[in-house]
Amino acid sequence: MPQFRYRARDREGKVVQGTIDSASEAIVAGKILEMGYYPVEIKSVERRTGRGFWSPGRRIPVSEIVVFYRQLATMHDAGLPLIYSLVTLADGTTNRHFKDVINAIRAEVEGGETFSGALETHADVFDEVGVNMIRVGEASGNLSEVLERLAEYGEKAAELRSRVKNALAYPLVLMIVATGVVMFSLVVVMPRFASIFTRLKAPLPLPTRMLMVLSDIVKHQGWTILAGLVVFLVLFRLLIKTKRGRWAWDGFLFRIPVFGELRRKNLTARFARNFGTLIESGVDILYSFEVCERTLGSVRLASALATTREGVREGESIAPVLEEQKVFPPLLTRMISVGEETGRLGQMIYRVAGYYELELDVAVKRLTTLLEPMLVVVMAGVVAFIAAATLLPLFNMIKYMR
């Protein structure tokens, strides 16, 4: 839903300002009049997509955000004013960029902006899930509990991401080492041996001839290959920015053996954690779906959520509509159905999130357990091939000389 920033005056002439989510400026003006204010200026605010807890490119560590939420919850629960709490938190952080962000938020709050509205202007730091939870917490007077829940949400998301990264680190290092060994052999070692073999005109075995051809290609056509790769990557990036390109690429990622299923579990856990956190914090179900659509990271799953949201808007239950989309695992829709029937939707969604986070952790560990010996064998095979291609001609030369 579009967002509008407004400036208005109360009956005493004092200027107030804030943000309202609405479909049009006319509706915003009506809401301002209902609050007892007289609108002075209404501007549309362009939403920026926050990176959130799951994004790889954050300049501010997740741990800093978690500490910020938890300390702010403690201070607010103790009855300290928000401005004083923000000043204290800004003085306490050692991250200069985060200090500037907190000071900017404090200045906006001092200028009459709501806390959630001030956070929303820094969407590269505070994700949309957190901003909407805080907005509900401000309206309900339950800000301390919402901040604590946000801190817990951030910790769990960061823990899951850390487990996945740590599990994949060793196989990645092996692949980098293997690639480095091959490139060093092709660019440095093999050309020197090739000149010796050429001068002696000795018969060369097949592995040596193959390696010499690869070395010649890399040496003389390497920059051309690299330039072609760069052009391909640029064109690929442009392609997946289109609607059809994103849809096709998203579907391809789901169809990759093993990794596609891991991605589905990861996105299911992310949706369940986000949706459950929003519902438990009091955010409207329809708006919770809308937020999850924008923060999920999959166009196919986001489309399924949009269809489900429209069905719920027309009075249908969540579980049947979501099950018809056939993109989420059956366990998710069944737990949602139980949650709707028992009135404990948020709790049931939380259980699904915990289950799939555990499933993802186990699946990644199982995958790395299988990948590590396979990569070791492949790396040993590559080294053995290079050694054979280099040493076999030397043995043949010795025999030839005798």
Secondary structure, DSSP 8 states (H G I E B T S, - for coil): --EEEEEEE-TT--EEEEEEE-S-HHHHHHHHHHTT-EEEEEEEE-------TT-TT-SS-HHHHHHHHHHHHHHHHTT--HHHHHHHHHHH---HHHHHHHHHHHHHHHTT--HHHHHHTTTTTS-HHHHHHHHHHHHHT-HHHHHHHHHHHHHHHHHHHHHHHHHHHHHHHHHHHHHHHHHHIIIIIHHHHHHHHHHHT----HHHHHHHHHHHHHHHHHHHHHHHHHHHHHHHHHHHTSHHHHHHHHHHHHHSTTHHHHHHHHHHHHHHHHHHHHHHTT--HHHHHHHHHHHSS-HHHHHHHHHHHHHHHTT--HHHHHHHH--S-HHHHHHHHHHHHHT-HHHHHHHHHHHHHHHHHHHHHHHHHHHHHHHHHHHHHHHHHHHHHHHHHHHHHHHHH-
